[in-house]
């Protein structure tokens, strides 16, 4: 697949995920077994996702920095989810989410590398 087309798909994915984190942080916190205090952080992560998605879609000729921003955001998500596994009654939900973030990170990294190498 063309890296720029993949980036565009990742942009839309970011916006959808970000809206979920922004609109339903309490439900997401419950699913992940997090305290209500974490809803502000989840909203912030949602804004980060939306910003990356909009950046990708608004820069169709040069989405590379925005895709790398997604990779950086993925690292933050992985660290947060790794910490959430500790003493969490919903380890299954966190593990499921972590596996999905790891898969998305792989796609993001491949896309970013292709764009950076002008292979896209």
C-alpha positions as CSV (number, residue, x, y, z in Angstrom):
1,X,0.0,0.0,0.0
2,X,1.1,3.5,-0.8
3,X,2.5,5.1,2.4
4,X,0.6,8.4,1.8
5,X,-2.7,6.5,1.5
6,X,-1.8,4.6,4.7
7,X,-1.1,7.8,6.4
8,X,-4.4,9.2,5.4
9,X,-6.1,6.1,6.9
10,X,-4.1,6.6,10.1
11,X,-5.2,10.2,10.2
12,X,-8.9,9.2,10.2
13,X,-8.2,6.5,12.7
14,X,-6.5,9.0,15.0
15,X,-9.5,11.3,14.8
16,X,-11.9,8.5,15.6
17,X,-9.8,7.2,18.5
18,X,-9.3,10.7,19.8
19,X,-13.0,11.5,19.7
20,X,-13.7,8.3,21.7
21,X,-11.1,9.3,24.3
22,X,-12.5,12.9,24.4
23,X,-16.2,12.0,24.5
24,X,-16.2,8.9,26.7
25,X,-13.2,8.9,29.0
26,X,-15.2,7.6,32.0
27,X,-16.4,4.5,30.0
28,X,-12.8,4.0,28.8
29,X,-11.4,4.3,32.3
30,X,-14.0,1.8,33.6
31,X,-13.0,-0.6,30.8
32,X,-9.4,-0.3,31.7
33,X,-9.9,-0.5,35.4
34,X,-8.6,3.0,35.9
35,X,-9.8,5.5,38.5
36,X,-12.0,8.4,37.6
37,X,-9.0,10.7,38.2
38,X,-7.5,9.4,34.9
39,X,-10.3,10.9,32.8
40,X,-8.4,14.1,32.4
41,X,-5.4,12.3,31.1
42,X,-7.5,10.2,28.7
43,X,-9.1,13.4,27.4
44,X,-5.6,14.9,26.9
45,X,-4.6,11.8,25.0
46,X,-7.7,12.2,22.9
47,X,-6.8,15.7,22.0
48,X,-3.3,14.5,21.1
49,X,-4.8,11.9,18.8
50,X,-7.1,14.4,17.1
51,X,-4.2,16.8,16.6
52,X,-2.1,14.1,14.9
53,X,-5.0,13.0,12.7
54,X,-5.9,16.6,11.6
55,X,-2.2,17.2,11.0
56,X,-1.9,14.2,8.7
57,X,-5.1,15.1,6.8
58,X,-4.2,18.7,6.4
59,X,-0.7,17.9,5.1
60,X,-1.4,15.3,2.4
61,X,1.9,16.0,0.6
62,X,4.0,15.9,3.8
63,X,2.3,13.9,6.5
64,X,5.7,12.4,7.8
65,X,6.1,14.5,11.0
66,X,2.5,13.9,12.0
67,X,2.9,10.1,11.5
68,X,6.0,10.2,13.6
69,X,3.9,12.2,16.2
70,X,1.6,9.2,16.2
71,X,4.5,6.9,16.9
72,X,5.6,9.1,19.8
73,X,2.0,9.1,21.1
74,X,1.9,5.3,20.8
75,X,5.0,5.1,23.1
76,X,3.2,7.2,25.7
77,X,0.2,5.0,25.4
78,X,2.3,1.8,25.8
79,X,4.0,3.3,28.9
80,X,0.7,4.3,30.4
81,X,-0.9,0.9,29.7
82,X,2.1,-0.9,31.1
83,X,1.8,1.0,34.3
84,X,-2.0,0.3,34.3
85,X,-1.3,-3.4,34.4
86,X,0.1,-3.1,37.9
87,X,-2.5,-4.0,40.6
88,X,-5.3,-3.8,38.1
89,X,-8.4,-6.0,38.4
90,X,-9.0,-5.6,34.7
91,X,-5.7,-7.0,33.4
92,X,-7.4,-8.7,30.5
93,X,-8.9,-5.4,29.2
94,X,-5.6,-3.6,29.6
95,X,-3.7,-6.5,27.9
96,X,-6.2,-6.5,25.0
97,X,-5.8,-2.7,24.6
98,X,-2.0,-2.9,24.9
99,X,-1.9,-5.6,22.2
100,X,-3.9,-3.3,19.9
101,X,-1.7,-0.3,20.6
102,X,1.4,-2.4,19.9
103,X,-0.1,-3.5,16.5
104,X,-1.0,0.2,15.7
105,X,2.5,1.2,16.7
106,X,4.0,-1.3,14.2
107,X,1.8,0.1,11.4
108,X,2.6,3.7,12.4
109,X,6.3,3.0,12.5
110,X,6.3,1.2,9.1
111,X,4.4,4.1,7.6
112,X,6.6,6.7,9.1
113,X,9.8,4.9,7.9
114,X,8.4,4.6,4.4
115,X,7.5,8.3,4.3
116,X,10.9,9.3,5.7
117,X,12.6,7.2,3.1
118,X,10.5,8.6,0.3
119,X,9.2,5.1,-0.4
120,X,5.6,6.3,0.0
